[in-house]
Amino acid sequence: MADWGWARGGEYLEAAELVVGELAANAVTHGRVPGRDFLLTMTLVRPQESGSGTLRIEVADSRGERLPFPAPEPCPDGEHGRGLVLVSALAARWGVVPRSPSGKTVWAELPSPSG
């Protein structure tokens, strides 16, 4: 498998690690339903002939409440509320979609380093 620039280390891999960490932390903190877990999926989409590849990160949980979209401004003195702002800053795009039969999936896409 080609790495398409996602080699170990580097700012792109660090950005992916931060996005995974923030989305997973949100799922554990806010999306938890007793007896159910969250699902993390990462997909490396091959680049098109003239384009670049994309890393798509999805975290699904069992709570159906939608997240605020776009990310709200955090309270300057607050200890929480910066995770989605960070995801928004690092990802090319992100969003929230319903998950069947219940819950939601929060996704983010990061362009490959060559993109």
N, C-alpha and C positions, 0 to 999 in steps of 0.2 A: 504494500500500500504506500502510495506517495504521501509525503507529509504536508505538501502544499504550503510550506512555511511554518507549520505548527511544531517546530522543533522544541526540544526541552529548553526551558528558560525563556527569557525574553519578555518584552512587554505584552505581546499578544497572548501568550500563554498565561501570564499573570492576570490580564484582564479577564480571560475565560475563568480562571480560578475564582476571582472576586465575584463575577456574575453568578457562578454556580453556588458559591457560599452564601451570597445574599438571598437568592431565590429559595435555596434549601432552608435557610434560617427562617425566612418568612413563612414557608410551608409548615415548619415545625412549630413556630411560635403562634401563628394566626390561623393556620388551616387544619390544625389537628382535630380529629374526631376520635374519641376513645375506641380502640380496637382496630384502627385503620392507620396505614402509613401513607407516605407520599411517594411519588414515582418520579425519578430523575431520568431523563432521556437526553442524550447528546448525539447529534447527527452531523457528520461532516459531509456537506454537499459538494460534489465535484464541480470544479469551475467549468463554465461554458467556454466555448472556443475563444471568444473575445473578452470574456469576463473573468471574474475571480471566484474562488470558492467561499463558502460560508459555513461557520460553525453555528448550528441551531441548538440552543439549550432550552429544554422544557422541564418544568417542575409542576406536577399535578398533585392536587390534594382533594380531600373529600368535602371541604366546606364550599358551599355554593355562592357565598358572598363575593361579589366582584371587587377587585381592588380599585382604588382611585386611579383613573387614567386620564390624562397624563399624571405623572408623579407629582404630588403636592409639595409645596415648599415646606421644608422642615422648620420647626420652631427653633429659633437661634439658641435658646437655652436648654432645649430638650436633649435627652440622652438617646432618643430613638427617632426613627423617621427619616433616616438618610439612605436606607438601602435601595429603594426604588429610584431615588435621585442618582445614586451611583450607577445603577444598572442603566438608566437613561443616558448617562454621560459616556459609558463605555460601549454600549451596544449601538449598532447601526439602526436597529429598530427593535421594539419590544411591544408586547401586548398581553391581553388576557382574553381567553375564550372559554365558554362553558365546556364542561366535561360530562359526558353521559355515563351513567345515569344521574350522577350528582357530583358536584364539585366544580373545579375550575382548573385550567392549565395556564400558567404564566410562562411566556416564552420570550427569548431574546436571541437576536442574531448578531454575530460578530463576523465582520469580513475577514478573509484570510490576510495574512501579512502582506501578500503581494497585491491585495486589492486596495 
